Structures are given as C-alpha cells and as structure tokens.
C-alpha cells in the first residue's frame, strides 16, 4: 500500500518546522519496496516537484521545501518494472494543483476507456503515463473545468471538496458497471496551495491532525528560555497547520477520517467534513 502525507500551514516560513514536529508520528515508507517517492510544494507562483532517492532512508526533514511554501504533498509508492519514474511518480501536477492517490486500483484496465472518454482532449494530452492515479487526477481536473474553476483563486473549499467527492463517486459507478462489488482504495488528496482536500474510500484508513502554535521549536532552536521579544517566538505561537497522513505510528492526537467522508481545509485552516452524497 502506498503512503501519503500532506500539510497546509498558516505560515509558509514555518512549514519545515511543522513537518519536524511530526517526527516519530508518521511512517513515510510502509513498504520497503517503494521505489517512487515524490514531493510537491509551492514557491510563490511556481509548483515544484522533486523525486526522492528510493535507496536511502527518507525523513520528514527531506520533505520540507527549501523555500517558503504554504503546502506540501508527499507520496511513496511502487512502480512495476517498465514504468518510468520520471513520468509516473506521484504527486502529479497540473497548473496550481497537486494530486495523489493511495492505491492502486485492481483490475483497472476495463475502466480505462470509459473513464478516459470523460476527459477532454487537452487534458488527455497531459497524461504522461498509464497509471490509474494520473487518470483519476484528470477526472478531477475535468470536473473543475466543467465548473470553470480550475484556476480560480476564490474557489470555495466546499465546492472543491464536492468535486473531489464526485470524482470518487464517478469511479465507483464505473466499478459497479464493470461488475466489481468491492470498493478498492480510493483515498485521494489534492491541494492548490490554498486548499487541502482529502477523501477516504475503501479499507485503507486516512488520518488528520491540527497542529496549534507553540513557543518551542526544535527545528529552529526556539526554547522556553528564548526571550518573548524574539520575533520567532511570536511567529511560532501564531502558526497553525493541518496535516493528512495515511500511516501514523499512534492514533493519539490524530482523527481517523470516517469512511466515505471528504476532508476540506480552506486558507483559514478551518476543517470541514463533507458526508457521502
């Protein structure tokens, strides 16, 4: 099973600190054979992707972008022999959107043609590989395009969450039509740097937590002895972050997303749950 970790923070300068706070709380590589590890982040108007070396241990500090970023999305999975890591490593990127799918879907080939027929030609041309996950991303982008909201900076969190939820419903309908009665893992996570969306469907759990501000930071060296007048103290007190993770070492402090529920987080970092439609 692949792994996902995503975070949306109130302070782009402190995202690396927030990831460091999760040390020992999350598992980044639940499978030793994971050979496709990628992380996406934001640098002002740019969306940046990095592939991480699969032959060494990956830590949370490796996920932290070397620049200011409000959001980060990480995925670790396995690609079979013959699939190019350059083209098939998640997360996938399109314009300001990053997307990851915790899968894969079994017996996907019968679904490819009917689902692909829903995708407009210009989005089909963006598909670089044959994975189910990239096609799911294209379906999500198709629904955003139909609303005319793909690049809308005022996109409401609830609207975006419903688009992700309806993408899952569309795939589930295709599964039923193909005669598959058991729902495979359909945990999807997406962000545009201002919103964080996650939906849980299938047996694989998905968790989230809220990190509140603190005057201590091991990453920055801020301690209780640091003077209150130090500018980093007030910045660390104000910071807030929402984190989504597929694999946690303990459930204390984490909330398991209920089956079929979509998590929606806006720029104000308020958390909403959208029930199944």
N, C-alpha and C positions, 0 to 999 in steps of 0.2 A: 504494500500500500504506500502510495506517495505521501509526502508531507507538505503542509502549507503553513506559513506564518505571515501575517500582515499586521501593520500598525499604522495608525493615523494619529498624529500628535498636534498639540496646540502650538508648539514652538519648534520650528524647523531646525533651530540651532542645537536642540537637545535630543533629537531623535536617537542619536548614538547612545546617549545616557540611558534613555528609556529601554532600549534593547538590552543594554548591560544589566539593567535591573532584573531581567528575566533569567539571568544565569541560574542554572540548575532547575529551572521550572519547565523548560520545553525540550523536546527531542527534535533535532533538525534532520537526522537521518535514521529513521526507524528500521530501514533495510540497508544492510551493508553493501548490497549490490547496486545501490543508487548510483547511476553514472551520468545523470543530467541534473545539474544543480544551477539554478539561475536566480538572480535577484534584480528587481526593478525599483527605481527611485526617481525622484524629480529634482531638477536643477533649474529653478526659475521656469522658463517656458519649455525646457527640454525634458524628455522622458528617456532615462538611461537604463540600459540593460547590461548586466555583467554575468558571464558564466564563471562558476567557481570550479576549481580543480577537484575532480572526484577522488583523487588518490591521496588526499590528506584530510585530517580532521577539520571540520567546519565548526566555528564558534559563532555566537551571536555578534561578537565584535566584527566578524567578517561581513556580516550583513549590513552594518552601518555604512551609509554612504559617506564618502569623503567630503561632501558638500552639504549645504543646507537642504533639507527635504522634509516636507510635511508627512510623507507617506513612504512606506516600503512594502514590497510584496516578494516573498521568497517561496520557491518550490523546489523540492527534491524528489526525483522520480527515476524510473528505469526505462531506458530506450533499448529495444531489441537490436541485435546486430543488423546493420544495413541502414538504420535511420540516422541521419546526420544530426549531431548535437547542435550545430550552428542553426539549423532550421527548426528543430523540434523541441528544444529546451524551453520549458516554461519558467517564468510567466511570459505570455505573449503580449505584444504591444501593438496598438493602433491609435495613432494621433495621441490624445492625452490619456487613453485608457490602458490599464494593465489588467491582465486576467489570468487566473489559474484554476485548474480543475483537479480535484483529488479523485483519481480513477485508477485504471482505465475502465471503460465500458466493455463488457464481454459481448461477443457476437455482434460487433458494431457494423460490420460490412453491409448487412441488409438494410441498415438505417441510413447509410451514407447518401445514396442517391436521392431518396425522398427529402431528407433534411437539406441537402445541398441545393435542391430545386427552389428552396425558400430564400436562398441567399442571392442578392443582386450581383450582376456580373462584376462590378468594380470591386466588391468585397471578395468574390471568388478569386480574383487575380491576386489578392493579398495572401491567400493561403499558400504557405511555403512548403508544408509537409502534409502527410496523410493521417495525422493523429486525430482521434475523436475530440480531444480537448480544443484544438485550434478551430475545428468546425463549430463547437459549442460557442466559442468566442464570436465567431462570425454570425451565429444566430442572435446572440445578444446585441451585437452591433446593428444587425438588421432591424431589430425591434426599436432600437434607439433612433435609427434613421427614419423609420416609418412615422415616428413622432416628431421628427425634425429637431431632435435634442442631442445629437451626438456630441457636438462641441459647445453646447450651451453652458456658460459658466454659472447660470442661475438655475440649473437643473435641480429640482427639489429632491431631497433624499428619498421621500416616499415614492415618487414617480420612478426613480432609478431602481429602487428595491423591487417594485412591482414588475419592472422589465426583466430583472434577473429571475424573479419567481416565475414569470410566464415563460421564460426560456426553458426552465426546468419542466414546466407542465407540457410544453410542446414536445420535448424529448420523451417524456413519459408516455404521451399519447402515441408517439411513433413506436415506442417499445411494445405497447399493448397491441397495436395494429400488426406488429411483426410476430406476435404470439409469445412475447416474453412476459411472464407473470411476476417475476421477482425484480424489484427495483434495484439496479446496481448503484454503486456510489456516484452520487451526483452533487457532491459538495463543491460549490463554485464560489470564488472570491474575486471581486473586482474593485478597482479604485481608479479615480481620475485625479488624485492628489488632493481633492477637496472632500470627496465622499468615500466611505468604505462600506462595501456591500458583501454579505456572505449568506449563502443559503445551504441548508443541510437537508439532504435527501438520501435515504439508504441507511445501511447499518453502521457506516463509519461515523464516529462522533466528531463534533466540532465544538470548540470552546472559545469563550472570550472573557476578557478581564478589563477592568478600568484601573489605570494607574493614576493615582492622585499626586499632587505636588508634595514635595518633601525638601527639607533644607539640607539633606545629606545626599551625596552622590559619590560613590566610589570611583566612578569613571573620571570625574572632574576633580576629585580631591577635595570636595566640599564636605566639611565635617561639622559637628556641633560646636567646635571651637572657632569656626570661621566667623569673623565679625559680621553682625547683621547688616552693617553698612556696605559690605562687599556686594557688588552688583549681581554676582552669580547666585547669591543666596535668594534674593527676591525672584529671580528668574526661575530657579528650581522650585520655589514654593508655588509659583503660578502654573507650572507645566501640568498638562493632563494628556493622557494618551489612552486610546482603546486598542487592544491587541486581540487578534483572532489567531488561534493555533489549532492544528489538528491533533498534535501529540503533546500531552503535558505529563510531567512526572508526578504531579499531585493535583487533586481537584480542588483543594482548599484555595480560596481566592479566585477561582475560575467558575464560570457559569456554563453549563453544557447547553448548547442551543437545542431546543426541542425539535423533534423530528418534523420535517416539513416547514419549519419556520425560516423566515428570512430576516437577517440582522441588517439594520440600516443605521449608519452613523453619518451625521452631517458635519459641516465645518465647526458647529458649536459643540461637537462631541457628545451630543445627546443621543442615547441609544434607544432605538425603536425595534419592536418585533412585529413583523408582518405575518399573520397566520396564513395557512394554506388557503388558496382561493376556493 
